[in-house]
Amino acid sequence: MYVCLCHALNERAVHAAIAEVGAGSPAHVWRHLELKPRCGKCVPTMRDMIDGGESSHHCQGGGQCGRCSHDHGGGDH
């Protein structure tokens, strides 16, 4: 699954960056990949991946679908 559509980053690339540098934040991932975030919709998913959560593996709504526990804005969670 793609984590960042702006840069075509998939889960494998983000997990590798997390493992290689011990990234504790999305900013660490971005610096390691020598990229900068654009729209920012990937940041919650990256945070979840860093924290070891599973929501990045099943949600394709980018935090906007209104049905997931990690939605932001517009949801009633």
N, C-alpha and C positions, 0 to 999 in steps of 0.2 A: 504494500500500500504506500502511496505517496504521502509524505508528511508535509512537504512544502511544494506546492504547485509552482510558485514563482521561480524556484531554482531547480525544480524536478528532483528533489531529494526524497529518496525512499527510506523506509524504516531501516534497511540494512546500513545505509550510509550514516544515518543519525546514530544508530546503535554502535557502529564502529568508532565514530567520533567520541561518543561517550566513553567507550572502553579505552580508547587510545590515550586520552588526556584526563580521564577521570572527571569529566565535565560535571559541574554541580549546578549549572544553569544553562538556559538556551544561549546566553551570550558567550559562554565558553565554547559551545558547539560551533557557533557562527565564527568565532575567532579562529578555531582550529581549521575550519573549512575555508577560511579566508573569504568569507561572504558576509553580506549584511542583510538583515531582514527587510522585506519590502512591505507587504500588507500586514504581517503580524498574526495572521490566522493560525499559523503553525505553532506559535509559542505555547499555548496551552497543551497541545499534544506533546511537544518536546519536554515540557515540564513533567508531564505524566510519565513519559518514557524514562526520564532521569530518575524520577521517584520510584520506578519499577512497577508502575500501574499497568493495567491491562486495557484501559479504554482505547488506547491508540490502535489496538488490534481489531476493534470491531466498529468503531464509529467513523463514518465517512462524511458526517455532517459538518465537520469543522467547528463544532461547538455551537452550531446554529440550528440544529434540527428540532430542538424543543422537547426531545424525548430522553436525553441522556443525562446522567448525573453530573457530567462535567460541562454542560451547556453554560454559556454566559450570555446574558442579555436576552430578553424576550421569553425566557423560560420561567416556569413557576417553581423552580427548585431553589 
